[in-house]
Amino acid sequence: MMKVTYIGHSGFLTEDENRYCLFDYYRGSLPALDTGKKMLVFASHAHHDHFQPDIFRLREQFSDIRYILSSDIPADRYEDRGDIIVMAPNEERTASGCRVRTLRSNDQGVAWLVKTETKTIYHAGDLNWWDWEEESDVFRKVIRRTYQSEINKLQQEHIDIAFVPVDPRLGRAYCLGLDWFMKRTDTEVVFPMHFWENFEISDRLMLEPCTEDYRDRIQRIEREGQSFELE
């Protein structure tokens, strides 16, 4: 059993019997926490909507805590108490009993693949099919190819829980990244993220022809603080 709580934007908290994993938390309220558990805090890159130094205040609550930061975050600005792990793209490390693997973001930083004792979790960070209409054809081709290449690296993985951007600022292209991901990975459930408080995005995804084969695996997020119990 795993509990997933949507904090806001790209911020999620997962909880199992042994630990919490907190991803890209920069604002919003955390639920009541069992400070006797382990805590892993992930920050995929330095953008303000994915990383804030306030995460280090969690040290005051948890005796067993690890921070896993993308290498573009200036970790030397923060006191290292032996609890900070810095990861570049295409690395693998072990942290608090979890196996952590990174992909290279085609925006900034990394995406995460985290294997606990029972679940495999994917958090995209800002790795996405950023098909901006105002950009050049060359830029859009590079973005498409780099995104597809990184996601294709996951084809041999079974992913229990995924967090994937569906940014409405992309217009009709908002779901290209989600569609490529879901059709090329073995993923049980997917949570939309990075939708800038546009909670209608879940309803919109349910009407997209491209999601027909996997829409029953899309989790509908309706509010910040919403929790989901997953087998």
N, C-alpha and C positions, 0 to 999 in steps of 0.2 A: 504494500500500500504506500502511495506517495501523495502528499498534499501539495498542491500548487496554488500560490496566491499571486494575483496580479497586483503589483504595487502601483505601476503607472508607467506609461510610455514604453520603454524596453526593459523595465525593472520587474523581475519575478523572484519569488522565494519558493524554493522547493524544500520539503521536509519529509524525511523518512525516520525510521526508528533510531538511527544513529546520528544524523547530522542535518544541518541546513545548508543549502547552497543559495547564495544571494547574488543575482546577476544584474549588473548595470544599474545599480540603485543610485539615483541622484536626487530624488525628491519623493514626497508621499509618506504615508504612515505605515510602519511595520506592524504586524499583528503582535499579540503577546507571544513572547519567545521563551522556550525552555533553555535557560542558560547553562544547564548541565550537559547539553548536547554539543557536538562539534559544530563549528561554523566555518564555511568556506565562502569568501567574498571575491567575486570575479568582477573585473572592470576591463571591458574589451578594447577600449581606446580612450584617448584623452578628451574627446568632445564633451562639452559641458553637460549634454543631456545623457551621458553615459557614465560619467565619473565626477565625483565631488569628494574632496578631502574629508568631509564629515564621516565617511565610512569608517575612518580610523577610531572614531568614538566608540565603536562596538567593542573595542578592546576592554573597555571598562565593564562590560557585561559578560564577556566570554573568556574563560581561562584557556580554552582550546580553540584558537582561531588562526586561520591562515588567509592571507590576501594574495590572490593570483592576479597580477597586473600585466597588461600588454606592455611590450617594451617601449612603446612611444610615450608612456606615462613617466614623468620624471620621478621615479621612485626614491632617488637620493634626497628629495626634498622632505621626505617623511621619515620619522625615526624608525629604523629597522630594529625590531626587537627579536629578530630571528623568525618573524612570522610573515615575511614578504617574499613571494616568489615572482620573479619577472620572466615572462615568456615571450619570445619572438615567434613569428609565423613558422609553421612546420616543425614544431618541437613537441616532445612528449615528456611529461614529468609525473611524479607521484606526489600527492598531497593529501594527508589525513586519510589514507586508505583508498583514495580515488585515483584513477588514471586519467590524466588531463592531456588532451591533444589539441593543437591549434591549427587552424587554417589561416591563410593570408586573406585579409579583407581587401576588396578592390576599392575601398574608400580610405579607411585608416584603421590600423591595429589588427585585431585578429577575430576570428570566430572560435567558439569553444566546443569541443566534444568531451564530455565528462562521463566516465564510467564509474558508478558506485558498485557496491556489492550486488545490487539487484536491478539497477536501471542504467540506461544510457541516455544522456541528455545532450541536446544540441542547442546552443544559443548563438545566433548569427552575428550579434553585434551589428555592425554596419556593412556586413557582407551581403550584397543584394544586387539585383539586376536594375541598376539605376539608369533607366532609359529616359533621360531628360530630353524633351522635345527641342529645347533651345540649344542643345549641344550639337557639335558637328557629327557627321556620319562616322568619321574615324573614331571619335571618342566613344560613341555609342557601340560601335563594333568591339572596341577594346573591352568595354564594360561587360558586354554580353559574353565575350569569349572567356574573360577571366572569371566571371561568375560561374559559368557552366563548367569550366575546368575544375574549380575548387569544389563545387557540389558533387561532381562526378567522382571525386576522391572518396566519397562516403558510400558508394554503391555496394560495398561489401559489408557495411555495418547495419545492424538492426538498431533502430533508434526508437526508444519508448516515448520520449517527450521532446518536441522541437518548438523553438521560439523563432519566428521568421517575420521579417518586416513586410508590411503592406502599406506603404506610405501613400496617402491620398494625393499628395502634391504631384505625383507622377501621372496623374490623369488616368487614362485607360490602361497605362502600363503598370498600374499599382500592384497587380497580382502576377506579373510575369515571373518574379523570383519565387514566389510561393508555388506557382504551378510547376516550374522546372524542378524545384526541390521535391515536391510530393510525388511527381511522376518518375523520379529517378532515384529515390531512396526508399528503403523499407522502414516507414515511419508509422507508429501506432496512432499518435495524436499530435496535432499541431496547434499552437497558440499564435494568432496574429499579434503583431506588436509594431511599435514605431508608427502608430496611426494618429498621433497628435490629438488625443481625446475625441476623435471622431468615432464614437461607439456604433454608429450606423454601418461601419465597415463590415461587421459580422453578417448583417442582413444582406449587404451588397454581395459579399462572397458567396452566399447561398444561392444567389440568382445568376452567377456567372456560369456560362456553359462549360468553361474549362474545368470547373471544380466538381462536375457531376460524379466522377469516379471516386472522389475522396472527401466530399463535403461532410459525410457522417463522421469524419475524423477531425474536423475543424472545431475547436472549442469556441463557443460564443462568449465573448467578453462584453459585459454590459455595464461595468462600473469598476472604479478603483477599489481595491480591497476585496474583490471577489475571489473566493476560494473554490477549488475543484478537488474532489477526492478521486484518485485514479488507482485502479487495481495494479 
